[in-house]
Amino acid sequence: MAGKCPKCQNMVGSVRAEQINITNNAGNAFAGAAYTCPHCQTILSVTVDPFAFKNEIAIELMKRMRGGR
């Protein structure tokens, strides 16, 4: 089900995903994703990049399984 972009009012049946960096108040950086309107490029949502997050968890688990920190 498509929604409307709040800026251009066009129907949005798909979005563009762009890689961004996200930082928190402590200064930690995370890989992020911004989902934008394909018509006017307005940011519709921002989240932690699920693929990068999964890879970071897998790397950390492998380190811990090998006895490292």
Contacts in CASP RR format, 6 or more apart in sequence:
PFRMAT RR
TARGET T0000
AUTHOR 0000-0000-0000
METHOD contacts of the structure
MODEL  1
MAGKCPKCQNMVGSVRAEQINITNNAGNAFAGAAYTCPHCQTILSVTVDP
FAFKNEIAIELMKRMRGGR
2 11 0 8 1.000
2 12 0 8 1.000
2 13 0 8 1.000
3 11 0 8 1.000
3 12 0 8 1.000
3 13 0 8 1.000
4 10 0 8 1.000
4 11 0 8 1.000
4 12 0 8 1.000
5 12 0 8 1.000
5 37 0 8 1.000
5 39 0 8 1.000
5 40 0 8 1.000
5 42 0 8 1.000
5 44 0 8 1.000
6 42 0 8 1.000
6 44 0 8 1.000
7 37 0 8 1.000
7 40 0 8 1.000
7 42 0 8 1.000
8 37 0 8 1.000
8 39 0 8 1.000
8 40 0 8 1.000
8 42 0 8 1.000
10 37 0 8 1.000
10 39 0 8 1.000
10 40 0 8 1.000
12 37 0 8 1.000
12 38 0 8 1.000
12 39 0 8 1.000
12 44 0 8 1.000
14 38 0 8 1.000
15 35 0 8 1.000
15 36 0 8 1.000
15 37 0 8 1.000
15 38 0 8 1.000
15 44 0 8 1.000
15 45 0 8 1.000
16 35 0 8 1.000
16 36 0 8 1.000
16 37 0 8 1.000
16 38 0 8 1.000
16 41 0 8 1.000
17 33 0 8 1.000
17 34 0 8 1.000
17 35 0 8 1.000
17 36 0 8 1.000
18 33 0 8 1.000
18 34 0 8 1.000
18 35 0 8 1.000
18 36 0 8 1.000
19 31 0 8 1.000
19 32 0 8 1.000
19 33 0 8 1.000
19 49 0 8 1.000
20 32 0 8 1.000
20 33 0 8 1.000
20 34 0 8 1.000
20 46 0 8 1.000
21 29 0 8 1.000
21 30 0 8 1.000
21 31 0 8 1.000
21 32 0 8 1.000
22 29 0 8 1.000
22 30 0 8 1.000
22 31 0 8 1.000
22 32 0 8 1.000
22 46 0 8 1.000
22 48 0 8 1.000
23 29 0 8 1.000
23 30 0 8 1.000
24 30 0 8 1.000
30 48 0 8 1.000
30 49 0 8 1.000
30 52 0 8 1.000
30 53 0 8 1.000
31 48 0 8 1.000
31 49 0 8 1.000
31 52 0 8 1.000
31 53 0 8 1.000
31 56 0 8 1.000
32 46 0 8 1.000
32 47 0 8 1.000
32 48 0 8 1.000
32 49 0 8 1.000
32 52 0 8 1.000
33 46 0 8 1.000
33 47 0 8 1.000
33 48 0 8 1.000
33 49 0 8 1.000
33 50 0 8 1.000
34 43 0 8 1.000
34 45 0 8 1.000
34 46 0 8 1.000
35 43 0 8 1.000
35 44 0 8 1.000
35 45 0 8 1.000
35 46 0 8 1.000
35 47 0 8 1.000
36 42 0 8 1.000
36 43 0 8 1.000
36 44 0 8 1.000
37 44 0 8 1.000
63 69 0 8 1.000
END
